[in-house]
Amino acid sequence: MREQFRAWTENLETFVLEVIFEQRRGKRAAIVRFTLFLLSKLFQVAVKLRHFLYSVRILRDHTLGVQVIAIGNLTVGGTGKTPVVEKFARELQDQGRTVAILSRGYRSKPPPLTKRFIDKLLFREDSTPPRVVSDGKSLLLDSETAGDEPYMLASNLKDVVVLVDKDRVKSGRYAIEKFGCDTLLLDDGFQYWKLKGRRRDIVLIDYQQPFGNEYMLPRGTLREPPSHLFRASTIFITKSDGNAVGLRKRIAQLNPNASIIECVHHPLYFEDVFTGERFGLEFLKNKRVAALSGIAQPESFEQSLVKLGNDLVYTKRFADHHRFSQQEILNVINRGKKRQAEVIVTTQKDAVRFPKLDRRDLPILFMRVEIKILKGAKDFQDCVRQICFR
């Protein structure tokens, strides 16, 4: 029953995305688009009202007395945020800061239902402590409990505290009191206005789809209108080719004071999902490859593979954050073999959701990537320096 419900929701998500990006035609799609357009207008009013209520302090924000860096985006999904969070955490830790990454843990396993029900029934704050994915020494939770991104960050950053909680004021306070952290990185935090203080907002914009289709949710993918870029102090153009002249001009019109950094997701190496064995980028050269992914924008991943000189013979795309079953992976292996694939490659974010397999007829690797700055390296270092010595 659970698998059927998951399949139904993923099919619905795919249908809605095809409708809003006008890949679906016909009367039914037009009616759905118009309905979503009306809902998007209501959502836009709600966003502006919420912003106003915080600005006049009817809704209260909190200050914890430490540096707060909110890293997020205007659109939902697909900007490549996790490697940017990782780069900031690594740089700040290297500069002597004690960093905690605070995530809401999208699609992580929620606290027990009875506990949440009792807390709401008694009108009391959730007393459950934040989930500690990493204490800066050890990885303490699995990916299903922690969520994909927090688990991946904790795996890549062995000496950084990673906490998961919807209430990031609570998790921030916990990071300070329990681990002595002096710098809080809010993963996907641009819309989290509840935590202020000494705050710096970093916004990511996808070079290929900077503002989606320019509509607010649910007619489009915008969480906030582009005009709200005025709150950002630094803006990253991700997946750039280093020549984003037109986009830079538009950003400068919306926020003339923000520094603009262009970057790309740069492959480092491949790693076996199950054994941990590493391979250089040349390993795929001239090989027949099958690509498997469950991310928001799989095209960028697939293009990265092709650029490494292999023959991409089969691709299988699942919905973003899809939790794979053993049978689904075996089906990909079988279809890859029919096309004479020699290896299956996935993303690191997908690799953390892989089940154990009874058999593996093809090697399954994930591609490890990092952020490579193409333009604005000095602006990035200045940003880190200002955080450290502010």
Phi and psi in degrees as a GROMACS rama.xvg file:
@    title "Ramachandran Plot"
@    xaxis  label "Phi"
@    yaxis  label "Psi"
@TYPE xy
-63.0264  -41.7128  ARG-2
-65.5932  -37.8808  GLU-3
-65.4478  -41.2483  GLN-4
-65.3975  -41.4031  PHE-5
-62.46  -42.9245  ARG-6
-63.6859  -39.4952  ALA-7
-64.2687  -44.8381  TRP-8
-65.9717  -37.5112  THR-9
-67.9038  -38.4478  GLU-10
-65.0976  -39.4332  ASN-11
-64.5322  -42.4673  LEU-12
-60.6754  -43.7445  GLU-13
-62.4014  -43.2951  THR-14
-60.9467  -46.6646  PHE-15
-62.8039  -42.9582  VAL-16
-61.6978  -41.2631  LEU-17
-65.7444  -33.5016  GLU-18
-69.843  -49.0338  VAL-19
-69.5656  -28.3828  ILE-20
-93.5625  12.5681  PHE-21
58.8319  34.3882  GLU-22
-86.9143  -14.2483  GLN-23
-104.601  134.9  ARG-24
-114.945  176.45  ARG-25
103.203  173.056  GLY-26
-65.8282  -44.763  LYS-27
-61.8618  -43.8933  ARG-28
-63.3649  -38.4251  ALA-29
-65.0735  -40.0807  ALA-30
-64.8091  -43.317  ILE-31
-63.0158  -42.677  VAL-32
-61.364  -43.0077  ARG-33
-65.5109  -40.8599  PHE-34
-62.4843  -43.7697  THR-35
-64.942  -34.7879  LEU-36
-62.3973  -44.6348  PHE-37
-62.4033  -42.4711  LEU-38
-65.2606  -34.666  LEU-39
-66.1476  -32.1238  SER-40
-66.7916  -40.2287  LYS-41
-64.6638  -40.9535  LEU-42
-63.4092  -40.2845  PHE-43
-62.9777  -41.0356  GLN-44
-62.7819  -42.1476  VAL-45
-63.747  -40.7081  ALA-46
-63.2666  -46.2855  VAL-47
-66.3635  -37.6025  LYS-48
-64.9174  -42.9388  LEU-49
-62.2605  -42.8655  ARG-50
-62.1411  -41.3547  HIS-51
-64.3555  -42.8926  PHE-52
-64.0376  -34.3687  LEU-53
-72.247  -37.4884  TYR-54
-66.9676  -31.4498  SER-55
-98.6858  6.75815  VAL-56
64.2421  26.9128  ARG-57
-72.5331  -41.6835  ILE-58
-92.7132  128.052  LEU-59
-90.3529  138.177  ARG-60
-102.649  169.841  ASP-61
-126.802  148.318  HIS-62
-120.283  130.932  THR-63
-108.52  0.686407  LEU-64
79.3052  16.3991  GLY-65
-130.617  172.109  VAL-66
-70.9451  134.551  GLN-67
-123.564  123.492  VAL-68
-119.787  112.832  ILE-69
-95.5622  120.743  ALA-70
-114.602  121.201  ILE-71
-161.376  -161.308  GLY-72
-148.54  166.324  ASN-73
-81.944  -26.2907  LEU-74
-105.997  168.118  THR-75
-89.789  128.113  VAL-76
64.5921  153.712  GLY-77
86.3657  5.29635  GLY-78
-90.3973  -8.24875  THR-79
79.0533  44.1555  GLY-80
-73.093  -38.1382  LYS-81
-58.9041  -45.3272  THR-82
-62.9912  -29.2238  PRO-83
-70.9173  -42.0979  VAL-84
-58.3132  -44.0379  VAL-85
-61.1551  -42.3636  GLU-86
-64.6934  -43.6253  LYS-87
-63.1959  -44.9844  PHE-88
-60.53  -43.1323  ALA-89
-66.0141  -45.2255  ARG-90
-64.0072  -44.2132  GLU-91
-67.8569  -39.4004  LEU-92
-64.0866  -40.1142  GLN-93
-64.93  -26.7319  ASP-94
-86.1217  6.11073  GLN-95
96.436  3.44148  GLY-96
-79.2361  152.353  ARG-97
-102.603  105.745  THR-98
-101.223  140.796  VAL-99
-125.278  134.351  ALA-100
-96.3915  124.821  ILE-101
-108.307  117.648  LEU-102
-120.427  150.893  SER-103
-82.6326  -11.6744  ARG-104
69.5746  55.7778  GLY-105
-55.2572  127.311  TYR-106
60.9123  23.4341  ARG-107
-79.5849  168.497  SER-108
-71.3944  123.618  LYS-109
-73.9877  163.198  PRO-110
-60.5501  163.848  PRO-111
-53.919  138.435  PRO-112
-61.2525  -40.7417  LEU-113
-62.9854  -39.164  THR-114
-63.8077  -45.4062  LYS-115
-64.6228  -37.8839  ARG-116
-65.8865  -43.3799  PHE-117
-65.1901  -42.0033  ILE-118
-59.7852  -43.2112  ASP-119
-70.6435  -37.3282  LYS-120
-62.8753  -36.9152  LEU-121
-94.1628  7.59005  LEU-122
53.6313  40.009  PHE-123
-115.106  157.509  ARG-124
-67.948  149.332  GLU-125
-61.3808  118.451  ASP-126
-91.806  -1.26843  SER-127
-68.338  128.511  THR-128
-67.5778  157.825  PRO-129
-59.0196  153.855  PRO-130
-81.1347  127.318  ARG-131
-93.7406  102.545  VAL-132
-74.1223  -41.1204  VAL-133
-144.084  137.324  SER-134
-94.7273  13.2041  ASP-135
87.0811  1.56127  GLY-136
-129.046  -42.2656  LYS-137
-136.467  150.804  SER-138
-84.0378  121.049  LEU-139
-109.928  -15.3763  LEU-140
-129.079  158.699  LEU-141
-86.6956  172.951  ASP-142
-69.4113  -31.5061  SER-143
-67.324  -39.5077  GLU-144
-75.7357  -41.152  THR-145
-82.1009  -33.7026  ALA-146
101.238  153.556  GLY-147
-58.636  -56.9214  ASP-148
-65.4438  -46.7762  GLU-149
-59.3427  -40.2116  PRO-150
-65.1265  -42.5978  TYR-151
-64.3191  -42.8174  MET-152
-63.1451  -43.5585  LEU-153
-64.8571  -34.9215  ALA-154
-67.5115  -38.0205  SER-155
-84.5762  -23.5121  ASN-156
-118.719  84.4126  LEU-157
-65.3294  -25.1119  LYS-158
-107.363  17.1051  ASP-159
-114.681  134.865  VAL-160
-72.4353  133.171  VAL-161
-127.749  121.204  VAL-162
-121.522  148.94  LEU-163
-123.828  123.886  VAL-164
-168.214  140.483  ASP-165
-63.4118  -34.3968  LYS-166
-91.1382  99.817  ASP-167
-84.9024  -8.61522  ARG-168
-68.5964  -44.6398  VAL-169
-64.7919  -46.0138  LYS-170
-69.6694  -31.9521  SER-171
-64.8743  -44.1274  GLY-172
-62.8086  -39.0001  ARG-173
-64.1846  -41.9641  TYR-174
-62.4152  -37.982  ALA-175
-70.9825  -47.9738  ILE-176
-75.3129  -38.4352  GLU-177
-86.8421  -37.1371  LYS-178
-118.354  -0.655546  PHE-179
67.285  30.5435  GLY-180
-73.1027  142.272  CYS-181
-117.432  1.42792  ASP-182
-141.741  124.038  THR-183
-112.613  122.974  LEU-184
-100.728  116.484  LEU-185
-89.0877  106.284  LEU-186
-73.565  122.162  ASP-187
59.5498  54.994  ASP-188
-113.645  7.35223  GLY-189
-63.6426  -33.5992  PHE-190
-90.9495  2.45831  GLN-191
-92.5444  90.3855  TYR-192
-89.4595  -3.36592  TRP-193
-70.6826  -24.2196  LYS-194
-112.342  113.175  LEU-195
-116.237  -118.161  LYS-196
74.524  -143.622  GLY-197
-78.2131  82.5285  ARG-198
-112.821  142.251  ARG-199
-127.472  129.543  ARG-200
-102.588  123.16  ASP-201
-110.893  124.785  ILE-202
-117.578  136.258  VAL-203
-104.815  135.95  LEU-204
-128.347  126.035  ILE-205
-73.6938  122.058  ASP-206
-57.2331  -37.6726  TYR-207
-78.3587  -32.6897  GLN-208
-137.329  71.6846  GLN-209
-58.7061  -42.0295  PRO-210
-129.517  32.6766  PHE-211
59.4089  -128.887  GLY-212
-101.842  16.1788  ASN-213
76.2966  3.54289  GLU-214
-101.042  151.565  TYR-215
-76.3565  161.034  MET-216
-58.1388  144.97  LEU-217
-93.5925  3.73169  PRO-218
-71.6388  -26.9336  ARG-219
-135.148  -155.384  GLY-220
-114.706  5.63324  THR-221
-78.1796  129.159  LEU-222
-83.252  -30.6751  ARG-223
-140.298  155.849  GLU-224
-66.9396  151.721  PRO-225
-54.2464  -27.715  PRO-226
-60.4859  -21.7256  SER-227
-75.9802  -0.0818957  HIS-228
-62.3781  -13.539  LEU-229
-59.8688  -20.9209  PHE-230
-79.1383  -15.0591  ARG-231
-80.2415  140.886  ALA-232
-96.7602  -28.4007  SER-233
-138.169  137.418  THR-234
-124.87  124.72  ILE-235
-98.4729  127.256  PHE-236
-94.7578  108.023  ILE-237
-91.63  159.43  THR-238
57.2726  34.2216  LYS-239
-83.2237  160.15  SER-240
-101.267  7.83195  ASP-241
84.1275  8.2886  GLY-242
-140.134  48.7731  ASN-243
-87.7233  57.251  ALA-244
-62.6959  -49.7392  VAL-245
-62.2729  -43.286  GLY-246
-67.3834  -38.5342  LEU-247
-60.7325  -38.8633  ARG-248
-64.4523  -42.2448  LYS-249
-66.5783  -41.7081  ARG-250
-61.1793  -42.6795  ILE-251
-62.8339  -31.6091  ALA-252
-68.9228  -36.3978  GLN-253
-80.0754  -31.5142  LEU-254
-151.856  90.555  ASN-255
-71.1576  -12.9707  PRO-256
-96.6243  -15.2414  ASN-257
-77.2756  142.577  ALA-258
-78.8493  144.857  SER-259
-118.039  127.756  ILE-260
-121.962  128.535  ILE-261
-101.28  133.847  GLU-262
-145.156  167.281  CYS-263
-139.225  153.306  VAL-264
-83.4255  113.946  HIS-265
-104.138  121.398  HIS-266
-64.6447  138.571  PRO-267
-104.402  -51.8778  LEU-268
-167.326  175.669  TYR-269
-111.775  148.129  PHE-270
-135.922  136.9  GLU-271
-65.7058  128.408  ASP-272
-59.2691  -33.4711  VAL-273
-103.941  -32.5744  PHE-274
-101.624  -20.2767  THR-275
82.7295  1.11711  GLY-276
-66.0124  137.501  GLU-277
-105.152  149.342  ARG-278
-134.589  143.696  PHE-279
-70.299  166.49  GLY-280
-63.5914  -26.4768  LEU-281
-70.444  -12.2071  GLU-282
-58.4338  -34.3306  PHE-283
-85.4139  -10.3992  LEU-284
-57.412  126.618  LYS-285
67.5438  8.95337  ASN-286
-89.3675  154.609  LYS-287
-87.862  121.253  ARG-288
-121.402  140.658  VAL-289
-108.728  132.414  ALA-290
-107.428  133.31  ALA-291
-127.425  129.615  LEU-292
-153.165  154.987  SER-293
-138.594  63.1413  GLY-294
-127.546  170.399  ILE-295
-67.3575  -40.6341  ALA-296
-129.687  82.9531  GLN-297
-68.2087  -18.8825  PRO-298
-59.0391  -41.3774  GLU-299
-62.6325  -41.6579  SER-300
-62.4274  -46.8214  PHE-301
-65.4006  -38.0173  GLU-302
-64.6907  -37.389  GLN-303
-62.1046  -38.0483  SER-304
-66.0056  -46.5777  LEU-305
-60.3592  -37.1398  VAL-306
-64.1648  -17.9709  LYS-307
-85.6652  3.94763  LEU-308
88.7504  24.1907  GLY-309
-104.079  174.764  ASN-310
-106.063  106.508  ASP-311
-82.0014  103.049  LEU-312
-97.2429  -15.8185  VAL-313
-156.74  137.1  TYR-314
-128.562  140.191  THR-315
-131.503  121.277  LYS-316
-113.251  130.659  ARG-317
-110.578  170.92  PHE-318
-65.4217  155.713  ALA-319
-57.463  135.472  ASP-320
68.3811  15.4237  HIS-321
-60.9085  132.777  HIS-322
-97.1308  112  ARG-323
-71.6273  144.471  PHE-324
-95.2423  162.341  SER-325
-60.4475  -40.2074  GLN-326
-64.9693  -36.9991  GLN-327
-63.0739  -41.3127  GLU-328
-67.4861  -41.6238  ILE-329
-63.5531  -36.3993  LEU-330
-63.0412  -40.7356  ASN-331
-64.5028  -41.6322  VAL-332
-59.6618  -46.7094  ILE-333
-63.9057  -42.3145  ASN-334
-70.4717  -34.5746  ARG-335
-63.8843  -42.1764  GLY-336
-63.3659  -36.5985  LYS-337
-62.6898  -26.5428  LYS-338
-99.6763  17.1105  ARG-339
60.0672  31.673  GLN-340
-65.6451  142.732  ALA-341
-100.147  -17.8042  GLU-342
-157.889  149.211  VAL-343
-108.633  133.906  ILE-344
-123.24  136.577  VAL-345
-131.081  -177.762  THR-346
-92.7714  161.297  THR-347
-64.5846  -36.9204  GLN-348
-61.3136  -37.2052  LYS-349
-75.8017  -34.4556  ASP-350
-59.6982  -32.1483  ALA-351
-70.5867  -11.7141  VAL-352
-105.024  10.0421  ARG-353
-75.43  137.74  PHE-354
-81.8595  167.119  PRO-355
-71.3651  143.041  LYS-356
-111.638  140.376  LEU-357
-72.8707  -29.8975  ASP-358
-145.845  152.061  ARG-359
-137.793  104.994  ARG-360
-88.0095  -13.3313  ASP-361
-133.274  145.431  LEU-362
-64.8661  140.959  PRO-363
-119.253  116.511  ILE-364
-117.072  153.486  LEU-365
-113.594  153.738  PHE-366
-96.9715  119.122  MET-367
-86.3825  127.997  ARG-368
-125.374  161.397  VAL-369
-140.655  165.647  GLU-370
-81.47  128.895  ILE-371
-114.815  120.653  LYS-372
-81.6804  124.346  ILE-373
-93.1493  -39.0433  LEU-374
-141.822  134.252  LYS-375
100.62  24.1624  GLY-376
-59.6696  -39.7002  ALA-377
-65.8094  -39.4333  LYS-378
-61.8505  -38.3582  ASP-379
-64.7473  -46.3921  PHE-380
-64.1169  -37.4711  GLN-381
-63.4366  -39.9489  ASP-382
-62.0028  -46.4076  CYS-383
-62.8813  -42.7316  VAL-384
-62.85  -41.7428  ARG-385
-65.8409  -35.2854  GLN-386
-66.7816  -42.3548  ILE-387
-70.7118  -34.407  CYS-388
-117.502  19.4897  PHE-389
